[in-house]
């Protein structure tokens, strides 16, 4: 009798064991998240990334500007054809400009350089086109970064076209070009290559006309920092600042508020796509976004949005950690092993075949036992 019962229970126990193992594997696979390639589309007012290309690479396309202020400079080099200096005492506050009579021609040497004065507040140099309708005559041609450089882009709260770009952990080189005369305002700086400067003040304004043979201004930053505040023409805001190939190792979407608390810089909703699994629906998120353990991760596009106001980003790469939502209730946006299996038709077919083989083996074994009783 006991032998008969064992024969009855053996297939049942085997079935329970298989079912239990399957349930454990299934549940484990649903919560076993793995590095996932994702594409993100989001709007922020500030973000920081660490550059990861081994060689020095341009991080900006040619970007037109109306004005640009530069801090943390080591030296500025240019070769003017003519250069004039405005008398600080003749500045017209009502008109917010220097009258034509205030400009004094300068005697120049072959090239002019601007350097920071020692033992004074940090110098600031501002380039301004100041010509209505001629904003495209001034251009940022090149701005390079090397592996390990930390780059910050920050949008000013009161204007959509005022963007601050900072680079740390490296010495930066930038090149500007001008197709029309422009103004240079120096603060706490000194000029070389000019025979005599008739006025002395902490802030001086020059009017510069470059020669057709050399319309470039070369800028060299300090050893570990470079800060550039750009005013970009409104009609050029939606143009991408990058060539779609900015390889990065880290990225952060946060800022410090007035109380020193870290807050998310995300504006509105973002979207995540999984290009390797097109049948998985796109996911929308808000609140905050945290991306870590990046692999082959690129910034594909950086542009400015007017409505709503912010920096528009398109990102693509493999992410080892991805959370959105809130710090109290974070949502993991990685795909699980179960997600991948469920969306992979070949793997599903393989499991169906394995299940069919197991069932066939069980039925064959039971038939064999019945025939030999």
Secondary structure by P-SEA (a helix, b strand, c coil): caaaaaaaaaaaaaaaaaaaaaaaaaaaaaaccccccbbbbbccccbbbbbcccccccccccccccbbbbccccbbbbbbcbbbbcccccccccccccccccbbbbbbccbbbbbbbccccbbbbbbbccccccccccccccccccccbbbbbbbbcccccbbbbbbccbbbbbbbbbcccbbbbbccccccccccccccccbbbbbbbbcccccbbbbbbcccbbbbbbbcccccccccccccccccccccccccccccbbbbccccbbbbbbcccccccbbbbcccccccccccccccbbbbbccccbbbbbbbccccccccccccbbbbccccaaaaaaacaaaaaaaaaaaaaaaaaaaaaaaaaaaac
